[in-house]
Amino acid sequence: MSQTVFLGVGSNLGDRMLFLHEGLSALAREPKIAGITVSSIYETEPVGPAQPLFLNGVVRLVTELSPRDLLVLVKSIERAVGRGKGARWGPRELDIDILLYGEKILAEEGLNIPHPGLVDRAFVLVPLVELAPDLAHPRSGELFCDRLDKLDQPLGVRITDESFDLSRRA
């Protein structure tokens, strides 16, 4: 059964736009993924240790892949683009996180859906609300747009002129 999924994507090493493009193109080539829409791309402050600024966005797609199979796919895409092992919350060429998988709530080894940091991160909420302004958290029922309004941290999220059109498969 197909599910609507939201992924967070980010990059803060090397040619950030190229790494995002390569990752998104790899998603678009996957036969069990369709209907890809990408938010605007935002430049954002990093979370964690001092490091370069990130480019971040959110991807909405429809897939027949299970949550675990989707996780395997996105991790393989990260590696193919050049992501190596690094420090937690450290710099990376490409980061792809499963934010939401339909209405599913899941807590397994290495896979938590909804993503645990989702509601506290402006760099995720801003592009998520752009794509789905009326979307609610499957556990709390709170609208993500309302949660974004409640964040008491400076947003540190600036829109770029960059965008992706993946409506056609690569």
N, CA, C and O of each residue as an XYZ file, in Angstrom:
680
protein
N       0.837     -1.187      0.000
C       0.000      0.000      0.000
C       0.882      1.251      0.000
O       1.837      1.338      0.772
N       0.572      2.196     -0.844
C       1.357      3.422     -0.953
C       1.112      4.348      0.232
O       0.002      4.445      0.754
N       2.178      5.021      0.637
C       2.118      5.973      1.737
C       2.749      7.290      1.316
O       3.700      7.312      0.534
N       2.214      8.387      1.837
C       2.858      9.681      1.666
C       3.901      9.821      2.761
O       3.622      9.603      3.940
N       5.100     10.187      2.350
C       6.247     10.263      3.248
C       6.875     11.647      3.112
O       6.882     12.239      2.032
N       7.396     12.146      4.218
C       8.164     13.391      4.219
C       9.572     13.073      4.698
O       9.768     12.437      5.734
N      10.553     13.532      3.914
C      11.964     13.352      4.244
C      12.610     14.715      4.448
O      12.295     15.667      3.735
N      13.501     14.808      5.406
C      14.338     15.988      5.548
C      15.642     15.732      4.821
O      16.202     14.641      4.925
N      16.136     16.719      4.084
C      17.409     16.589      3.379
C      18.299     17.769      3.750
O      17.821     18.891      3.922
N      19.593     17.505      3.871
C      20.521     18.565      4.214
C      21.930     18.249      3.778
O      22.289     17.091      3.564
N      22.734     19.307      3.648
C      24.143     19.172      3.285
C      24.885     20.398      3.782
O      24.394     21.521      3.669
N      26.103     20.173      4.349
C      26.908     21.330      4.731
C      28.404     21.138      4.446
O      29.241     21.834      5.021
N      28.729     20.215      3.579
C      30.124     20.030      3.168
C      30.229     20.097      1.647
O      29.335     19.650      0.928
N      31.333     20.661      1.173
C      31.608     20.658     -0.263
C      30.546     21.405     -1.059
O      30.018     22.422     -0.610
N      30.244     20.893     -2.234
C      29.233     21.504     -3.111
C      27.854     21.067     -2.631
O      27.297     20.084     -3.118
N      27.320     21.801     -1.683
C      26.074     21.423     -1.010
C      24.916     21.209     -1.980
O      24.171     20.238     -1.850
N      24.761     22.104     -2.949
C      23.654     21.963     -3.907
C      23.843     20.725     -4.774
O      22.875     20.029     -5.080
N      25.063     20.451     -5.165
C      25.324     19.259     -5.973
C      24.961     18.004     -5.186
O      24.312     17.106     -5.723
N      25.369     17.930     -3.931
C      25.049     16.751     -3.122
C      23.542     16.592     -2.942
O      23.025     15.477     -3.014
N      22.832     17.703     -2.706
C      21.372     17.619     -2.603
C      20.773     17.135     -3.918
O      19.896     16.270     -3.927
N      21.244     17.688     -5.018
C      20.724     17.295     -6.330
C      20.973     15.815     -6.601
O      20.084     15.116     -7.087
N      22.168     15.338     -6.293
C      22.470     13.925     -6.520
C      21.573     13.033     -5.667
O      21.076     12.015     -6.149
N      21.365     13.401     -4.417
C      20.497     12.613     -3.546
C      19.053     12.606     -4.011
O      18.406     11.559     -4.024
N      18.545     13.769     -4.392
C      17.156     13.864     -4.851
C      16.969     13.143     -6.181
O      15.933     12.520     -6.413
N      17.964     13.228     -7.050
C      17.881     12.511     -8.326
C      17.860     11.002     -8.111
O      17.146     10.281     -8.808
N      18.641     10.526     -7.147
C      18.641      9.090     -6.835
C      17.274      8.658     -6.316
O      16.792      7.582     -6.673
N      16.648      9.473     -5.487
C      15.280      9.165     -5.030
C      14.327      9.090     -6.216
O      13.487      8.193     -6.286
N      14.456     10.026     -7.142
C      13.552     10.084     -8.295
C      13.713      8.877     -9.213
O      12.776      8.514     -9.925
N      14.883      8.253     -9.205
C      15.111      7.074    -10.046
C      14.566      5.784     -9.434
O      14.457      4.773    -10.127
N      14.230      5.806     -8.169
C      13.736      4.603     -7.494
C      12.335      4.268     -8.019
O      11.437      5.104     -7.920
N      12.124      3.067     -8.575
C      10.821      2.719     -9.164
C       9.665      2.699     -8.165
O       8.515      2.875     -8.566
N       9.934      2.493     -6.899
C       8.858      2.426     -5.910
C       8.610      3.774     -5.227
O       7.976      3.834     -4.174
N       9.116      4.857     -5.834
C       8.887      6.213     -5.336
C       8.281      7.024     -6.467
O       8.735      6.950     -7.609
N       7.253      7.797     -6.144
C       6.587      8.639     -7.142
C       6.149      9.946     -6.484
O       6.240     10.109     -5.267
N       5.676     10.862     -7.311
C       5.062     12.091     -6.806
C       5.964     12.940     -5.946
O       5.520     13.487     -4.936
N       7.224     13.064     -6.323
C       8.180     13.824     -5.505
C       7.937     15.323     -5.654
O       7.841     15.853     -6.761
N       7.840     15.988     -4.507
C       7.775     17.447     -4.443
C       8.835     17.896     -3.454
O       8.982     17.307     -2.384
N       9.573     18.934     -3.808
C      10.645     19.431     -2.947
C      10.321     20.860     -2.526
O       9.923     21.687     -3.347
N      10.496     21.135     -1.242
C      10.310     22.492     -0.730
C      11.370     23.413     -1.316
O      12.252     22.980     -2.058
N      11.267     24.681     -0.970
C      12.373     25.593     -1.222
C      13.576     25.083     -0.442
O      13.434     24.307      0.503
N      14.745     25.520     -0.843
C      15.970     25.157     -0.131
C      16.350     26.341      0.757
O      16.357     27.492      0.321
N      16.665     26.026      2.005
C      16.953     27.037      3.016
C      18.380     26.886      3.520
O      18.871     25.771      3.691
N      19.045     28.018      3.757
C      20.345     27.977      4.417
C      20.098     28.147      5.903
O      19.385     29.055      6.329
N      20.699     27.257      6.690
C      20.356     27.200      8.111
C      21.595     27.041      8.982
O      22.635     26.544      8.549
N      21.441     27.481     10.221
C      22.489     27.313     11.226
C      22.565     25.837     11.613
O      21.536     25.165     11.691
N      23.766     25.331     11.855
C      23.892     23.935     12.268
C      23.442     23.722     13.711
O      23.465     24.643     14.528
N      23.034     22.494     14.005
C      22.757     22.063     15.371
C      23.974     21.257     15.805
O      24.449     20.409     15.049
N      24.480     21.501     16.987
C      25.631     20.745     17.463
C      26.900     21.555     17.384
O      26.867     22.774     17.547
N      28.034     20.892     17.134
C      29.331     21.574     17.150
C      29.451     22.597     16.022
O      28.723     22.549     15.030
N      30.394     23.523     16.205
C      30.650     24.548     15.182
C      31.000     23.860     13.865
O      31.829     22.951     13.821
N      30.347     24.318     12.791
C      30.541     23.737     11.470
C      29.913     24.650     10.432
O      29.237     25.613     10.794
N      30.123     24.370      9.140
C      29.553     25.226      8.096
C      28.023     25.218      8.102
O      27.387     24.308      8.632
N      27.454     26.268      7.491
C      26.004     26.362      7.352
C      25.467     25.219      6.498
O      26.152     24.712      5.609
N      24.243     24.829      6.782
C      23.568     23.777      6.024
C      22.693     24.373      4.938
O      22.237     25.511      5.046
N      22.464     23.599      3.897
C      21.322     23.778      3.015
C      20.351     22.676      3.405
O      20.732     21.507      3.465
N      19.098     23.036      3.671
C      18.082     22.082      4.099
C      16.816     22.256      3.295
O      16.516     23.339      2.791
N      16.075     21.160      3.186
C      14.752     21.181      2.567
C      13.980     19.958      3.020
O      14.485     19.112      3.757
N      12.748     19.890      2.559
C      11.884     18.743      2.848
C      11.338     18.226      1.527
O      11.008     18.993      0.623
N      11.252     16.911      1.442
C      10.753     16.217      0.254
C       9.473     15.473      0.637
O       9.430     14.759      1.639
N       8.436     15.653     -0.176
C       7.217     14.844     -0.037
C       7.216     13.866     -1.191
O       7.492     14.239     -2.331
N       6.900     12.594     -0.892
C       6.855     11.584     -1.942
C       5.831     10.527     -1.561
O       5.353     10.474     -0.428
N       5.513      9.699     -2.526
C       4.634      8.551     -2.306
C       5.472      7.311     -2.587
O       6.193      7.248     -3.583
N       5.369      6.320     -1.694
C       6.174      5.116     -1.870
C       5.433      3.868     -1.434
O       4.534      3.904     -0.594
N       5.841      2.767     -2.034
C       5.370      1.444     -1.626
C       6.390      0.764     -0.725
O       6.127     -0.309     -0.182
N       7.558      1.390     -0.566
C       8.587      0.828      0.301
C       8.122      0.860      1.756
O       7.453      1.801      2.182
N       8.478     -0.167      2.506
C       8.212     -0.158      3.946
C       9.113      0.891      4.599
O      10.093      1.313      3.984
N       8.813      1.322      5.820
C       9.706      2.272      6.489
C      11.147      1.763      6.572
O      12.080      2.532      6.336
N      11.344      0.503      6.896
C      12.695     -0.057      7.009
C      13.387     -0.075      5.647
O      14.563      0.275      5.550
N      12.671     -0.481      4.594
C      13.265     -0.488      3.251
C      13.596      0.925      2.783
O      14.603      1.135      2.107
N      12.760      1.887      3.137
C      13.043      3.280      2.792
C      14.294      3.757      3.523
O      15.126      4.451      2.939
N      14.431      3.392      4.790
C      15.630      3.753      5.542
C      16.877      3.166      4.874
O      17.881      3.862      4.723
N      16.819      1.909      4.480
C      17.952      1.281      3.797
C      18.283      2.046      2.516
O      19.453      2.286      2.217
N      17.252      2.429      1.761
C      17.472      3.170      0.520
C      18.134      4.514      0.790
O      19.131      4.840      0.146
N      17.607      5.308      1.727
C      18.172      6.648      1.934
C      19.597      6.570      2.487
O      20.427      7.419      2.162
N      19.888      5.579      3.304
C      21.261      5.429      3.808
C      22.204      5.032      2.672
O      23.355      5.468      2.642
N      21.730      4.215      1.746
C      22.580      3.845      0.600
C      22.805      5.050     -0.312
O      23.885      5.200     -0.885
N      21.805      5.901     -0.450
C      21.967      7.133     -1.246
C      22.984      8.050     -0.580
O      23.846      8.609     -1.258
N      22.896      8.212      0.736
C      23.875      9.040      1.448
C      25.297      8.538      1.190
O      26.195      9.327      0.897
N      25.493      7.239      1.298
C      26.833      6.665      1.068
C      27.276      6.857     -0.384
O      28.441      7.165     -0.638
N      26.365      6.679     -1.330
C      26.715      6.816     -2.748
C      27.146      8.246     -3.076
O      27.994      8.460     -3.943
N      26.563      9.216     -2.384
C      26.907     10.619     -2.616
C      28.234     10.969     -1.944
O      28.843     11.985     -2.278
N      28.681     10.153     -1.015
C      29.987     10.383     -0.409
C      29.987     10.541      1.089
O      31.031     10.833      1.672
N      28.851     10.360      1.734
C      28.824     10.514      3.182
C      29.567      9.357      3.839
O      29.292      8.185      3.581
N      30.499      9.717      4.681
C      31.220      8.723      5.451
C      30.745      8.749      6.893
O      29.826      9.487      7.247
N      31.375      7.948      7.702
C      31.056      7.962      9.125
C      31.649      9.227      9.719
O      32.785      9.595      9.419
N      30.880      9.880     10.552
C      31.351     11.098     11.193
C      30.740     11.226     12.570
O      29.989     10.362     13.023
N      31.072     12.313     13.220
C      30.556     12.571     14.557
C      29.053     12.834     14.505
O      28.544     13.397     13.535
N      28.352     12.423     15.553
C      26.922     12.719     15.656
C      26.730     14.225     15.576
O      27.420     14.979     16.261
N      25.812     14.656     14.755
C      25.500     16.058     14.508
C      26.676     16.810     13.896
O      26.728     18.039     13.959
N      27.619     16.081     13.306
C      28.754     16.714     12.662
C      28.442     17.068     11.218
O      27.346     16.797     10.728
N      29.411     17.678     10.534
C      29.202     18.050      9.139
C      29.050     16.815      8.253
O      29.581     15.748      8.561
N      28.314     16.976      7.143
C      28.094     15.844      6.243
C      27.749     16.324      4.840
O      27.166     17.388      4.635
N      28.142     15.480      3.882
C      27.848     15.781      2.479
C      26.356     15.700      2.211
O      25.810     16.547      1.504
N      25.691     14.698      2.761
C      24.256     14.529      2.545
C      23.647     13.830      3.753
O      24.174     12.836      4.252
N      22.545     14.366      4.198
C      21.794     13.766      5.298
C      20.345     13.655      4.829
O      19.753     14.640      4.388
N      19.785     12.466      4.924
C      18.379     12.252      4.573
C      17.725     11.561      5.765
O      18.129     10.468      6.163
N      16.711     12.212      6.327
C      15.993     11.667      7.476
C      14.534     11.429      7.122
O      13.907     12.255      6.457
N      13.995     10.300      7.566
C      12.560     10.059      7.430
C      11.877     10.844      8.543
O      12.064     10.550      9.724
N      11.088     11.837      8.165
C      10.388     12.657      9.142
C       9.038     12.056      9.504
O       8.710     11.896     10.680
N       8.258     11.726      8.476
C       6.902     11.194      8.644
C       6.666     10.123      7.586
O       7.130     10.240      6.452
N       5.954      9.100      7.965
C       5.585      8.025      7.044
C       4.093      7.805      7.237
O       3.668      7.030      8.094
N       3.299      8.507      6.419
C       1.852      8.465      6.614
C       1.519      8.863      8.035
O       2.075      9.828      8.561
N       0.622      8.132      8.655
C       0.243      8.374     10.056
C       0.977      7.429     11.006
O       0.655      7.367     12.193
N       1.957      6.698     10.489
C       2.639      5.657     11.260
C       3.429      6.242     12.427
O       4.072      7.285     12.312
N       3.357      5.533     13.553
C       4.186      5.809     14.721
C       5.000      4.549     14.957
O       4.445      3.464     15.129
N       6.316      4.696     14.965
C       7.202      3.540     14.975
C       8.421      3.848     15.840
O       9.005      4.926     15.738
N       8.796      2.906     16.678
C      10.018      3.028     17.482
C      10.746      1.688     17.426
O      10.418      0.747     18.148
N      11.743      1.634     16.547
C      12.541      0.424     16.376
C      14.016      0.808     16.469
O      14.362      1.989     16.472
N      14.859     -0.182     16.543
C      16.297      0.065     16.557
C      16.692      0.843     15.297
O      16.555      0.343     14.181
N      17.182      2.072     15.489
C      17.650      2.881     14.370
C      16.568      3.518     13.524
O      16.877      4.122     12.497
N      15.308      3.404     13.920
C      14.216      3.954     13.111
C      13.078      4.421     14.017
O      12.355      3.613     14.599
N      12.939      5.732     14.121
C      11.860      6.336     14.909
C      11.049      7.252     14.010
O      11.581      8.187     13.412
N       9.766      6.976     13.924
C       8.844      7.769     13.102
C       7.640      8.102     13.963
O       7.045      7.206     14.563
N       7.267      9.387     14.037
C       7.885     10.573     13.453
C       9.301     10.788     13.992
O       9.655     10.311     15.070
N      10.084     11.506     13.224
C      11.453     11.792     13.633
C      11.418     12.516     14.980
O      10.673     13.483     15.140
N      12.216     12.060     15.951
C      12.137     12.621     17.300
C      12.433     14.115     17.402
O      11.874     14.775     18.278
N      13.281     14.670     16.552
C      13.612     16.091     16.635
C      12.738     16.990     15.793
O      12.929     18.206     15.772
N      11.802     16.416     15.113
C      10.973     17.136     14.143
C      10.333     18.398     14.712
O      10.403     19.449     14.074
N       9.724     18.333     15.865
C       8.925     19.456     16.368
C       9.760     20.574     16.971
O       9.220     21.634     17.289
N      11.052     20.368     17.135
C      11.902     21.384     17.758
C      12.877     22.036     16.801
O      13.702     22.843     17.228
N      12.810     21.716     15.538
C      13.808     22.184     14.577
C      13.175     23.045     13.496
O      12.455     22.558     12.625
N      13.464     24.332     13.576
C      12.920     25.259     12.579
C      13.380     24.898     11.179
O      12.631     25.073     10.218
N      14.614     24.390     11.049
C      15.125     24.069      9.714
C      14.362     22.918      9.069
O      14.478     22.703      7.862
N      13.587     22.177      9.852
C      12.702     21.138      9.317
C      11.277     21.669      9.212
O      10.608     21.458      8.201
N      10.817     22.350     10.242
C       9.426     22.808     10.260
C       9.124     23.837      9.172
O       8.051     23.796      8.570
N      10.046     24.751      8.913
C       9.789     25.787      7.897
C       9.511     25.151      6.531
O       8.474     25.447      5.938
N      10.402     24.281      6.002
C      10.088     23.681      4.702
C       8.934     22.680      4.748
O       8.223     22.518      3.756
N       8.736     22.005      5.885
C       7.605     21.076      6.012
C       6.284     21.832      5.917
O       5.372     21.409      5.206
N       6.184     22.934      6.623
C       4.956     23.742      6.592
C       4.754     24.361      5.208
O       3.619     24.539      4.767
N       5.849     24.688      4.523
C       5.738     25.192      3.154
C       5.043     24.160      2.265
O       4.157     24.506      1.484
N       5.445     22.894      2.385
C       4.871     21.836      1.549
C       3.481     21.410      1.991
O       2.638     21.083      1.156
N       3.234     21.411      3.295
C       1.981     20.868      3.831
C       1.512     21.732      4.998
O       1.670     21.342      6.155
N       0.941     22.894      4.712
C       0.591     23.835      5.783
C      -0.452     23.322      6.770
O      -0.521     23.820      7.894
N      -1.255     22.354      6.387
C      -2.307     21.852      7.284
C      -1.973     20.486      7.878
O      -2.851     19.820      8.426
N      -0.723     20.065      7.777
C      -0.314     18.758      8.269
C      -0.191     18.776      9.790
O       0.304     19.738     10.377
N      -0.651     17.693     10.415
C      -0.594     17.574     11.874
C       0.305     16.416     12.286
O       0.462     15.440     11.551
N       0.884     16.538     13.453
C       1.725     15.481     14.025
C       0.845     14.267     14.321
O      -0.198     14.411     14.959
N       1.244     13.074     13.871
C       0.385     11.892     14.052
C       0.200     11.480     15.519
O      -0.783     10.814     15.845
N       1.103     11.854     16.387
C       0.975     11.482     17.794
C       0.158     12.523     18.573
O      -0.785     12.167     19.280
N       0.515     13.790     18.446
C      -0.122     14.835     19.263
C      -1.332     15.474     18.591
O      -2.201     16.023     19.268
N      -1.392     15.405     17.267
C      -2.466     16.079     16.540
C      -2.217     17.559     16.335
O      -3.006     18.231     15.671
N      -1.124     18.084     16.898
C      -0.802     19.505     16.754
C      -0.403     19.797     15.309
O       0.374     19.053     14.710
N      -0.938     20.885     14.752
C      -0.538     21.309     13.419
C       0.919     21.764     13.456
O       1.333     22.466     14.379
N       1.683     21.366     12.462
C       3.089     21.762     12.428
C       3.242     23.272     12.295
O       4.204     23.842     12.810
N       2.300     23.930     11.608
C       2.372     25.392     11.498
C       2.202     26.042     12.869
O       2.848     27.049     13.156
N       1.346     25.481     13.714
C       1.186     26.007     15.072
C       2.445     25.756     15.898
O       2.859     26.612     16.680
N       3.043     24.604     15.726
C       4.276     24.291     16.460
C       5.391     25.239     16.050
O       6.159     25.694     16.897
N       5.486     25.541     14.759
C       6.506     26.466     14.278
C       6.337     27.830     14.932
O       7.321     28.463     15.314
N       5.094     28.287     15.063
C       4.830     29.583     15.702
C       5.263     29.604     17.163
O       5.546     30.674     17.703
N       5.320     28.447     17.811
C       5.656     28.366     19.242
C       7.150     28.263     19.514
O       7.568     28.393     20.664
N       7.956     28.036     18.506
C       9.394     27.904     18.749
C       9.933     29.201     19.317
O       9.703     30.276     18.764
N      10.651     29.096     20.423
C      11.179     30.294     21.058
C      12.641     30.547     20.713
O      13.261     31.464     21.252
N      13.185     29.743     19.824
C      14.568     29.955     19.391
C      14.571     30.820     18.138
O      13.594     30.827     17.389
N      15.654     31.547     17.904
C      15.745     32.260     16.628
C      15.716     31.231     15.495
O      16.327     30.168     15.601
N      15.022     31.544     14.440
C      14.857     30.568     13.376
C      16.159     30.222     12.671
O      16.405     29.044     12.408
N      17.005     31.201     12.354
C      18.249     30.892     11.662
C      18.027     30.185     10.339
O      18.863     29.392      9.907
N      16.891     30.472      9.688
C      16.516     29.789      8.448
C      16.287     30.862      7.385
O      15.396     31.700      7.523
N      17.106     30.830      6.310
C      17.010     31.826      5.247
C      16.765     31.115      3.921
O      17.488     30.181      3.573
N      15.765     31.545      3.192
C      15.458     30.925      1.903
C      16.563     31.260      0.903
O      17.133     32.350      0.938
N      16.859     30.313      0.015
C      17.840     30.537     -1.051
C      17.087     30.704     -2.361
O      15.862     30.596     -2.406
N      17.829     30.966     -3.417
C      17.228     31.050     -4.757
C      17.218     29.698     -5.441
O      16.781     29.584     -6.586
N      17.691     28.680     -4.759
C      17.811     27.353     -5.357
C      16.499     26.582     -5.248
O      15.757     26.730     -4.277
N      16.226     25.761     -6.252
C      15.039     24.903     -6.218
C      15.287     23.689     -7.107
O      16.217     23.662     -7.913
N      14.434     22.693     -6.936
C      14.540     21.465     -7.712
C      13.198     21.159     -8.333
O      12.159     21.321     -7.692
N      13.211     20.717     -9.577
C      12.006     20.216    -10.216
C      12.261     18.767    -10.566
O      12.935     18.465    -11.552
N      11.724     17.871     -9.759
C      11.917     16.447     -9.990
C      10.627     15.806    -10.471
O      10.419     14.606    -10.294
N       9.766     16.602    -11.074
C       8.495     16.054    -11.549
C       8.700     15.051    -12.677
O       7.839     14.208    -12.929
N       9.824     15.141    -13.345
C      10.181     14.160    -14.366
C      11.309     13.312    -13.842
O      12.250     13.823    -13.234
N      11.225     12.050    -14.067
C      12.284     11.143    -13.579
C      13.567     11.388    -14.367
O      13.546     11.636    -15.573
N      14.686     11.312    -13.641
C      15.993     11.511    -14.274
C      16.329     10.361    -15.192
O      17.393     10.357    -15.812
